[in-house]
Amino acid sequence: MKIVVLDGFAVTPGDLSWDFLKKYGETFVYDKTPNERCIEVCTAAGAEVVLTNRARITAELLEACPTIKYVSALGTGYDMIDIKACKARGVAVVNIPAYSAASVAQHTITLMLALFADLNGMQQIVKDGMWTGIPGYQYQKVPFCELDGLTLGLIGCGNIGRRVADVASALGMRVLAYTPNSHENTDTITFVPLETLLHESDAISLHCPLNDGTRGMMNAALIGQMKPGVRLVNTSRGAVLNEKDVADALNAGQIAGAALDVLANEPALPENPLLTAKNCIITPHIAWASLAARRRLLGVIDASLADFVKTGRGLNRIV
């Protein structure tokens, strides 16, 4: 087989190896392939297997390179792959679910804690020579809110959301969740309509896929239904937010704080209003990228390719 990795640097900037792919055939690994060069790269290699992190797999690419038989997302999300075009051409599409659930859940909780307790601000007070209990110290200058008794709302509740719920519950939070499909309540999660979640949550964390139904869903209309002073966390996909509406709500104080690991365009465009919005924490889409998670990702790619060679299917088949 001829295997092309379009943007391998995202998964391993040198600390892990793609050498395991060589047992399946000739391998071409590119750090990052611009979308406009994907056709050139794949046709030059005669690609049969294509692995992609964010490079787009389009109908035009599949038409130009009919040798492609198997496409794998280098992660859980696959919104960069034209699923209809792959299905029409009989191209197998797989993704890598659950590999980063522990890491993303941990980062989600880290971001939420940062919104309720400003460690940087506390550290700066010490550097400025201040301390609790001495004249001039003002507790209200640095956010430190107790989570016990507050309500966390999860929009989307798969593997990651459920892990977040377990930790939040251990911290004493009440956890509500909304998903388009019905679910049975658990010891830590109560499933409710979206309107109820928006009205009752002190913090909202997004764990939904990006699709036609969720793109831009976090807009002014939805924000208007939220409890004033809510905190917002997003570790799903940046385009789930209407970024201008969220920035406006932050600047108006309608949302007390946002912590985002993802943006609609990555890296951030200079004109992104969230970069200058009040009380907005942005991390560089890193929640999935712990060494342990990336090792698991490569292991699943290996197992899935082995299954494809043996059965013609591949693991975690989407189409």
FIMARVEX-185444 format. One record per residue (C-alpha): y, z, x; residue number from 1. Coordinates in steps of 0.001 Angstrom, whole numbers. Example, Ala and Ser with C-alpha at 12.3 -4.5 7.8 and 13.67 -1.06 7.14 Angstrom:
FIMARVEX-185444
> c2	c3	c1	i
> -4500	7800	12300	1
> -1060	7140	13670	2
end
This chain:
FIMARVEX-185444
> c2	c3	c1	i
> 0	0	0	1
> 3624	-493	967	2
> 5585	2709	309	3
> 9385	3003	240	4
> 11253	6325	139	5
> 14777	5361	-915	6
> 16580	8644	-235	7
> 14343	10954	1733	8
> 17124	12980	3387	9
> 17646	14930	155	10
> 14114	16319	357	11
> 13830	16749	4110	12
> 16761	16494	6498	13
> 14307	16873	9382	14
> 12567	20195	8742	15
> 9590	18622	6935	16
> 7683	15386	7481	17
> 6863	12272	5469	18
> 3955	11433	7795	19
> 1376	12308	5118	20
> 2348	9086	3325	21
> 969	6977	6167	22
> -2598	7613	5068	23
> -1822	5594	1935	24
> -282	2632	3707	25
> 2758	1291	5556	26
> 5710	3586	4933	27
> 9458	2969	5065	28
> 11629	6080	4815	29
> 15401	5765	4324	30
> 17733	8754	4426	31
> 19881	7339	1636	32
> 19919	3907	10	33
> 23020	2881	-1954	34
> 22153	1563	-5400	35
> 23463	-1884	-4491	36
> 20918	-2127	-1629	37
> 17800	-935	-3479	38
> 16691	-4490	-4345	39
> 17126	-5632	-745	40
> 15229	-2656	680	41
> 12318	-2830	-1762	42
> 11851	-6601	-1661	43
> 12000	-6690	2144	44
> 9169	-4158	2289	45
> 7168	-5702	-546	46
> 7202	-2217	-2070	47
> 4287	-1161	-4247	48
> 5212	2539	-4344	49
> 8842	3700	-4590	50
> 9980	7321	-4289	51
> 13524	8155	-5350	52
> 15736	11198	-5552	53
> 18947	9743	-7008	54
> 18767	6006	-6171	55
> 18451	4086	-9431	56
> 15322	2214	-10463	57
> 16649	-519	-12732	58
> 15226	-3424	-14702	59
> 16903	-5743	-12185	60
> 15097	-4042	-9305	61
> 11719	-4318	-11039	62
> 12333	-7982	-11829	63
> 13342	-8747	-8241	64
> 10416	-6788	-6791	65
> 7382	-7376	-9060	66
> 5052	-5800	-6483	67
> 6174	-2296	-7567	68
> 3304	-500	-9321	69
> 4251	3163	-9032	70
> 7571	5026	-9094	71
> 7944	8738	-8452	72
> 11007	10885	-8944	73
> 11509	13244	-6033	74
> 12020	16107	-8436	75
> 11774	17031	-12103	76
> 14617	14923	-13529	77
> 14041	11193	-13936	78
> 17241	10009	-15608	79
> 17799	7631	-12665	80
> 14682	5634	-13628	81
> 14776	2982	-16363	82
> 11719	4207	-18227	83
> 11724	1383	-20787	84
> 11797	-1267	-18073	85
> 8951	424	-16193	86
> 6857	692	-19339	87
> 7463	-2970	-20183	88
> 6194	-4012	-16740	89
> 3286	-1595	-16616	90
> 4786	429	-13767	91
> 3486	3985	-13536	92
> 6237	6620	-13490	93
> 5653	10223	-12470	94
> 7852	13219	-11768	95
> 7403	16553	-9987	96
> 7780	19364	-12541	97
> 7735	23108	-11857	98
> 7829	22865	-8035	99
> 11299	24465	-7887	100
> 11188	26719	-10946	101
> 11253	29934	-8907	102
> 14100	28736	-6683	103
> 16243	27364	-9529	104
> 15730	30491	-11609	105
> 16738	32638	-8622	106
> 19878	30581	-8040	107
> 20716	30693	-11745	108
> 20593	34483	-11698	109
> 22618	34512	-8452	110
> 25336	32400	-10074	111
> 25391	34538	-13207	112
> 25665	37726	-11169	113
> 28549	36184	-9204	114
> 30425	35604	-12464	115
> 30048	39233	-13538	116
> 30451	40935	-10144	117
> 32825	39457	-7546	118
> 31205	40411	-4238	119
> 33680	38340	-2223	120
> 36549	40145	-3886	121
> 34965	43525	-3221	122
> 34438	42617	435	123
> 38060	41517	745	124
> 39255	44893	-587	125
> 37401	46632	2247	126
> 38902	44220	4797	127
> 42337	45003	3336	128
> 41770	48686	4080	129
> 41177	49803	505	130
> 38342	51915	-916	131
> 37413	53326	-4284	132
> 39040	56642	-5077	133
> 42005	56340	-2734	134
> 45607	55884	-3932	135
> 46483	52277	-4721	136
> 42937	51152	-5540	137
> 42650	49402	-8901	138
> 39169	48836	-10312	139
> 40271	46084	-12652	140
> 41398	43846	-9785	141
> 37797	42787	-9075	142
> 35376	41776	-11864	143
> 32398	44123	-12111	144
> 30777	43981	-15529	145
> 27505	45653	-16464	146
> 24896	43187	-17745	147
> 22825	45785	-19550	148
> 23300	45233	-23278	149
> 24931	41801	-22956	150
> 23446	38641	-24451	151
> 22337	35626	-22430	152
> 21891	32317	-24225	153
> 19596	29650	-22773	154
> 20109	26054	-23877	155
> 16743	24587	-22941	156
> 13855	26906	-22184	157
> 11090	25386	-20078	158
> 9562	26807	-16905	159
> 12942	27622	-15367	160
> 14512	29049	-18499	161
> 11570	31362	-19089	162
> 11774	32698	-15531	163
> 15508	33291	-15980	164
> 14769	35105	-19235	165
> 12295	37436	-17533	166
> 14830	38468	-14875	167
> 17701	38788	-17354	168
> 15546	40924	-19618	169
> 14669	43175	-16683	170
> 18412	43644	-16157	171
> 18712	44864	-19740	172
> 20065	41677	-21284	173
> 19127	40378	-24701	174
> 17975	36757	-24327	175
> 18459	34062	-26953	176
> 17247	30497	-26522	177
> 17740	27169	-28253	178
> 15516	24122	-27885	179
> 15238	21053	-30140	180
> 11587	21942	-30785	181
> 10406	25121	-32467	182
> 8896	27888	-30346	183
> 7372	31280	-31007	184
> 9431	34257	-29897	185
> 8186	36142	-26842	186
> 8650	39682	-25568	187
> 11790	38568	-23725	188
> 13116	35549	-25703	189
> 14323	35114	-29273	190
> 14641	31463	-30336	191
> 17649	30814	-32564	192
> 19705	27886	-33894	193
> 22325	26570	-31458	194
> 25187	27848	-33620	195
> 23823	31406	-33463	196
> 23402	31213	-29699	197
> 26960	29979	-29198	198
> 28444	32696	-31424	199
> 26524	35625	-29918	200
> 26094	34909	-26198	201
> 28175	36610	-23500	202
> 26752	34165	-20962	203
> 25204	30730	-21484	204
> 22897	29022	-19003	205
> 21953	25352	-19302	206
> 18369	24255	-18615	207
> 18127	21028	-20604	208
> 17311	17516	-19361	209
> 19975	14820	-19247	210
> 19438	12245	-21971	211
> 21394	10492	-24714	212
> 21357	13662	-26799	213
> 22625	16028	-24104	214
> 25070	13858	-22142	215
> 28521	15436	-22495	216
> 27235	17940	-25053	217
> 29222	20818	-23562	218
> 32542	19602	-24955	219
> 35591	21085	-26666	220
> 33873	21182	-30056	221
> 30900	23136	-28736	222
> 33082	25395	-26596	223
> 35135	26177	-29690	224
> 32066	27780	-31266	225
> 31480	30122	-28320	226
> 32429	33756	-28057	227
> 35840	34013	-26309	228
> 35411	35015	-22672	229
> 31888	33625	-22333	230
> 30550	32823	-18855	231
> 28843	29461	-18304	232
> 26108	28580	-15781	233
> 24746	25071	-15198	234
> 21806	24308	-12916	235
> 20490	21369	-14978	236
> 22493	18134	-14721	237
> 26249	17844	-14252	238
> 26724	15175	-16910	239
> 25602	17636	-19602	240
> 29186	18916	-19327	241
> 32320	17177	-20453	242
> 33963	18314	-17253	243
> 37560	17956	-18426	244
> 36878	20003	-21560	245
> 35181	22737	-19524	246
> 38039	22777	-16990	247
> 40592	23013	-19815	248
> 38670	25915	-21361	249
> 38546	27723	-17999	250
> 42262	27278	-17409	251
> 43018	28515	-20933	252
> 40767	31550	-20500	253
> 38528	30488	-23363	254
> 35662	30447	-20845	255
> 36062	33437	-18503	256
> 34132	31822	-15662	257
> 31762	28992	-14821	258
> 29188	28720	-12041	259
> 27889	25197	-11506	260
> 25276	23842	-9112	261
> 25614	20292	-10433	262
> 28400	17827	-11220	263
> 28474	14486	-13015	264
> 29297	12740	-9719	265
> 27869	14158	-6505	266
> 29372	14833	-4025	267
> 32362	15942	-6071	268
> 35101	13378	-6566	269
> 38516	14652	-5396	270
> 39934	14230	-8906	271
> 37243	16340	-10583	272
> 39221	18897	-12651	273
> 36611	21580	-12069	274
> 37529	21759	-8367	275
> 40874	23314	-9248	276
> 39925	25081	-12496	277
> 40330	28853	-12718	278
> 37310	31067	-12058	279
> 34977	28199	-11267	280
> 32187	28539	-8690	281
> 30577	25293	-7500	282
> 27535	25092	-5226	283
> 26216	21797	-3764	284
> 23191	21061	-6010	285
> 21098	23352	-3865	286
> 19127	25415	-6405	287
> 15997	23289	-5989	288
> 16154	22983	-2212	289
> 14558	26102	-727	290
> 12038	25319	2002	291
> 9209	26703	-138	292
> 10160	24478	-3086	293
> 10464	21343	-956	294
> 7060	22000	622	295
> 5553	22237	-2869	296
> 7331	19005	-3834	297
> 5760	17084	-942	298
> 2373	18577	-1782	299
> 2586	17324	-5365	300
> 3658	13851	-4178	301
> 590	13776	-1940	302
> -1762	14874	-4725	303
> -212	12458	-7214	304
> -530	9468	-4878	305
> -4138	10416	-4154	306
> -4823	10454	-7879	307
> -3093	7092	-8320	308
> -5246	5543	-5606	309
> -8400	7009	-7147	310
> -7751	6618	-10885	311
> -4721	4355	-11217	312
> -2782	7091	-13024	313
> -1034	9654	-10839	314
> -206	13252	-11786	315
> 2526	14239	-14251	316
> 2563	10726	-15691	317
> 5619	9882	-17811	318
> 4637	6259	-18584	319
end
